[in-house]
Amino acid sequence: MIAYSTSRAPQEIRSFDKSRAEPVSFALKQSQPALFFPAGSEIYGQGEKAGNLYQVEFGAVRVYRLLSDGRRQISAFHLAGETFGFEANSTHHSFAEAIVGTGIHAFCLPTGADFSRELLPLALRGMTRAQEHLLVLGRQNAIERVAAFLVDMAERQGGLNEVELPMSRQDIGDYLGLTIETVSRIFSRLRSKGIIKLRGLRTVEISRLATLEAMCE
């Protein structure tokens, strides 16, 4: 069993780039200052009171739950410019944690105010990603899951051939329902077939995107 521990030690940051940010209503921007969360630090915990939306200014976030047997199931990764933390009720159902040093801007949701029009697009975007994730987990084999993951990461980073993966192989396994050994083996297989090149532990160059896309259809 892997033990997971987090700490909270956010530090305020002075400036951040909003060019890639998902649109958030101006009314929600009367909020907390931008914060820096070191790698592994908790942004919010399961069961805590919800009330803010969070936007990644840089870095990356994993959202996960701990299962009854101690295993971790990651339900989402959030990259620069993406918004998370939307809940259907007043409490968080998952943990959110910085994967690497991450800048987060929190948008306060005033009590009693109706922001349904602003929140609907965010909720629908999150639901679509959740449905796509379930499709990957439920219908695809291991190599198809990893292929779909790489295609998704490439699309979310502007369609570039060189993709940064801030998350570890263990994170990817916990997201795709695979062991770390299976994830590593599939990365090696894709590399041996010339579909990807590993430029480092966290950088993947996609050499044959069409092949990768065909593998996850």
Legacy VTK file of the C-alpha trace (Angstrom):
# vtk DataFile Version 3.0
C-alpha trace
ASCII
DATASET POLYDATA
POINTS 217 float
0.000 0.000 0.000
1.215 3.474 -0.814
0.766 6.094 1.879
-0.228 9.540 0.700
0.356 12.599 2.857
-0.098 16.257 2.113
0.682 19.587 3.702
-0.620 23.070 3.220
1.940 25.793 2.799
0.655 28.221 0.164
2.591 31.383 -0.545
1.257 34.455 -2.303
2.546 35.145 -5.811
2.742 38.599 -7.310
1.853 38.059 -10.949
0.529 35.355 -13.261
-0.378 34.840 -16.916
-4.108 34.677 -17.682
-3.804 34.193 -21.431
-4.746 30.502 -21.297
-7.388 30.779 -18.600
-10.903 29.444 -19.031
-13.392 32.343 -18.929
-14.710 33.164 -15.477
-17.317 35.837 -14.803
-15.894 39.207 -13.711
-18.338 39.119 -10.807
-16.474 36.137 -9.360
-13.114 37.881 -9.434
-13.701 39.743 -6.186
-11.692 37.029 -4.497
-8.610 35.833 -2.671
-5.091 36.672 -3.871
-3.221 34.199 -6.034
-1.374 31.563 -3.998
1.584 29.284 -4.613
1.266 25.653 -3.500
4.470 23.577 -3.305
4.521 20.108 -4.871
2.429 17.658 -2.859
0.565 20.276 -0.838
-3.192 20.060 -0.377
-5.442 22.742 -1.886
-8.614 21.391 -0.305
-9.660 18.147 1.342
-12.528 15.727 0.984
-15.407 16.712 3.265
-14.298 20.327 3.613
-16.694 23.157 2.958
-16.878 24.204 -0.687
-17.414 27.790 -1.754
-14.617 28.738 -4.136
-13.661 27.956 -7.685
-9.956 27.508 -8.388
-8.002 28.313 -11.526
-4.545 26.978 -12.286
-2.209 29.813 -13.246
0.781 27.505 -13.738
1.694 23.989 -12.689
-0.817 21.159 -12.360
-3.367 19.727 -9.922
-4.634 16.200 -9.288
-8.109 15.543 -7.884
-8.531 12.200 -6.159
-10.329 10.084 -3.575
-8.939 7.458 -1.234
-10.744 4.125 -1.454
-11.664 2.050 1.596
-8.679 -0.254 1.065
-6.245 2.670 1.002
-5.820 2.827 -2.763
-5.995 6.171 -4.520
-8.248 6.888 -7.517
-7.391 10.049 -9.432
-10.457 11.436 -11.181
-8.945 14.462 -12.922
-5.829 16.432 -13.734
-6.045 20.206 -14.170
-3.441 22.136 -16.140
-2.606 25.827 -16.587
-5.674 27.928 -17.380
-8.185 25.296 -16.268
-10.798 25.783 -13.552
-11.785 23.229 -10.909
-13.501 22.923 -7.531
-17.092 23.073 -8.764
-19.361 21.008 -6.483
-23.052 20.149 -6.656
-23.469 20.848 -2.935
-21.695 22.588 -0.077
-18.820 20.135 0.518
-15.875 18.827 -1.488
-16.164 15.169 -2.457
-12.479 14.764 -3.306
-8.996 15.976 -2.418
-7.186 18.485 -4.639
-3.401 18.543 -4.500
-0.601 20.355 -6.316
1.448 17.919 -8.426
4.353 20.330 -8.853
4.845 23.896 -7.634
1.521 25.393 -8.697
-0.027 28.864 -8.782
-3.727 28.904 -7.894
-6.214 31.744 -8.025
-9.393 31.287 -5.972
-12.689 32.835 -7.035
-15.099 33.399 -4.174
-18.765 32.509 -4.637
-20.777 34.969 -2.486
-23.483 33.330 -0.375
-26.965 33.762 -1.798
-25.842 35.106 -5.183
-27.074 33.379 -8.328
-24.161 32.516 -10.607
-25.907 29.655 -12.395
-25.306 31.157 -15.845
-21.597 31.574 -15.159
-21.200 28.144 -13.530
-23.134 26.127 -16.118
-20.373 26.111 -18.796
-17.811 25.053 -16.175
-20.079 22.298 -14.892
-20.780 21.024 -18.408
-17.067 21.053 -19.278
-16.285 19.078 -16.153
-19.081 16.609 -16.855
-17.830 16.069 -20.405
-14.310 15.327 -19.176
-15.695 12.953 -16.544
-17.719 11.093 -19.183
-14.683 10.789 -21.438
-12.653 9.471 -18.510
-15.293 6.820 -17.748
-15.314 5.805 -21.403
-11.556 5.299 -21.319
-11.730 3.252 -18.110
-14.703 1.144 -19.157
-14.137 0.275 -22.793
-10.444 0.410 -23.623
-7.529 -1.907 -22.900
-4.325 -0.729 -21.248
-2.482 0.501 -24.339
-5.624 2.267 -25.597
-6.012 4.005 -22.234
-2.451 5.342 -22.317
-2.858 6.412 -25.958
-6.082 8.275 -25.128
-4.364 9.942 -22.174
-1.472 11.206 -24.311
-3.830 12.499 -27.013
-5.875 14.323 -24.362
-2.761 15.882 -22.805
-1.566 17.024 -26.240
-4.929 18.636 -27.046
-5.065 20.421 -23.694
-1.564 21.826 -24.247
-2.399 23.418 -27.579
-1.910 20.447 -29.886
1.881 20.529 -29.657
3.868 17.417 -30.518
5.997 17.793 -27.384
3.849 17.199 -24.317
4.798 17.993 -20.744
3.583 15.445 -18.197
3.947 16.992 -14.738
2.369 13.915 -13.182
4.326 10.758 -12.314
3.837 7.300 -13.839
2.116 6.357 -10.562
-0.290 9.285 -11.012
-1.053 8.182 -14.571
-1.677 4.639 -13.356
-4.029 5.834 -10.605
-5.889 7.907 -13.201
-6.199 5.127 -15.794
-6.778 2.230 -13.422
-3.413 0.626 -14.263
-0.334 -0.336 -12.297
2.794 1.770 -12.565
4.556 -1.227 -14.155
1.903 -1.424 -16.889
2.132 2.305 -17.601
5.926 2.163 -17.865
5.776 -0.917 -20.090
3.306 0.735 -22.471
5.402 3.902 -22.699
8.361 1.707 -23.626
6.288 -0.167 -26.214
5.058 3.053 -27.827
8.642 4.294 -27.941
9.914 1.068 -29.518
7.259 1.344 -32.231
8.379 4.911 -33.012
5.025 6.405 -31.974
6.526 8.527 -29.204
9.951 9.651 -28.048
10.784 10.095 -24.386
12.688 13.375 -24.030
12.905 13.008 -20.273
10.945 11.601 -17.377
8.191 14.207 -17.808
8.436 15.116 -21.514
6.982 13.063 -24.370
7.324 13.869 -28.071
4.493 12.431 -30.152
6.052 11.352 -33.455
2.964 9.721 -35.008
-0.122 11.463 -33.716
-2.484 9.866 -36.244
-1.363 6.400 -35.140
-1.837 7.316 -31.501
-5.324 8.672 -32.210
-6.264 5.524 -34.143
-5.224 3.385 -31.184
-7.777 4.992 -28.876
-10.780 5.157 -31.211
LINES 1 218
217 0 1 2 3 4 5 6 7 8 9 10 11 12 13 14 15 16 17 18 19 20 21 22 23 24 25 26 27 28 29 30 31 32 33 34 35 36 37 38 39 40 41 42 43 44 45 46 47 48 49 50 51 52 53 54 55 56 57 58 59 60 61 62 63 64 65 66 67 68 69 70 71 72 73 74 75 76 77 78 79 80 81 82 83 84 85 86 87 88 89 90 91 92 93 94 95 96 97 98 99 100 101 102 103 104 105 106 107 108 109 110 111 112 113 114 115 116 117 118 119 120 121 122 123 124 125 126 127 128 129 130 131 132 133 134 135 136 137 138 139 140 141 142 143 144 145 146 147 148 149 150 151 152 153 154 155 156 157 158 159 160 161 162 163 164 165 166 167 168 169 170 171 172 173 174 175 176 177 178 179 180 181 182 183 184 185 186 187 188 189 190 191 192 193 194 195 196 197 198 199 200 201 202 203 204 205 206 207 208 209 210 211 212 213 214 215 216
